[in-house]
């Protein structure tokens, strides 16, 4: 069997596993798994661009995904006119002062480069004055906004644009944050870079949890507009009612499947487009240069390559892809929940996908996204089934049986560990390794 046939076989096997879930559980569950597999594959591609192309250890996936979710709120939700009337002008003025402060501090630092201590004093004075001026206008404006019917709104809302625009804006938000983080942290050693990016992502999520005027904080934003039909509209359609009758299906089940298939179509288009761009970049002279920098940074510098600038490029590109995936995930969920962004789900699980799939190979990252998310979701029902089989001969009130059945939920973490160990033991470079 050739490598190509082997790779195709693994993708076919994944399709077969998802189809098996549809036949044994329900097609609605199967398509829900498919949608999250597609989004996970896109996040894996983002990490693969950073780690597989350039060897950058980014543990801040959670923060960039959260910025993608924030974009969905700011783009698609309708503006809250009462909140804008109460404090919108104050927020705009405060943001203008903050931007002016950053520009002024940057210019003073550049213009006074030969003035030593004087440069630091002037730049520091600009930052301090700008900070207090920003807070002077921001604090009362925020208090006024959050007081506007805080149970339902309490924030400014968004622009009321189609939700699909937020996927692009989410990528831009993440790219902008990556530029700032990269300028600060890319000079660090690999392990320090990982710690720094993880800490910065925690800061981003903490801000989203606490800035109620922007995101409603832990009160969450519900009712995010959809890019696809709502189930209730499908259930009222004569066309779909006829299909349900012809196929002997419940209209509720059919509407759920149609919605999930619509999402899957959109996500698949984005995944294929990003994969095409990633493959073109990987096999271009730029991609060969990035792999040369990854394999021997000193030699690349000796050949005249600007290593720091190239690292910043791939850090921004990978983070932008993660931001797009974060906006897509928020679109699928239909709500923005800052408290749900946890390192286990949005950072380390994505890294496991890249490692299992094969870092440096885009197709491997996609396969890893499918494999890991599938077993992450199905580990619990499989564990429950396994415990049922093991305890079949025990009485209903047997203490050991009760304990094993209650422990089935923990099969998820154990399954991830087993999958990772098996892959690292038998295919240490991943299921589809880099050529």
Secondary structure, DSSP 8 states (H G I E B T S, - for coil): --HHHHHHHHHHHHHHHHHHHHHHT-HHHHHHHHHHHHHHHHHHHHHIIIIIIH------HHHHHHHHHHHHHHHHS---HHHIIIIIHHHHHHHHHHHHHHHHHHHHHHHTTTSTHHHHHHHHHHHHHHHHHHHHHHHHHHHHHHTSSTTT--S-------THHHHHHHHHHHHHHHHHHHHHHTTS-HHHHHHHHHHHHHHHHHHHHH-HHHH-GGG-EE----SS--HHHHHT-HHHHHHHHHTT--HHHHHHHHHHHHHHHHHHHHHHHHHHHHHHHHTSHHHHHHHHHHH-HHHHHHTT--HHHHHHHHHHHHHHHHHHHHHHHHHHHTEE-GGG--HIIIIIHHHHHHHHH-TT-HHHHHHHHHHHHHHHHHHHHHHHHHHHHHTTTS-TT-HHHHHHHHGGGGHHHHHHHHHHHHHHHH-TT-TT---
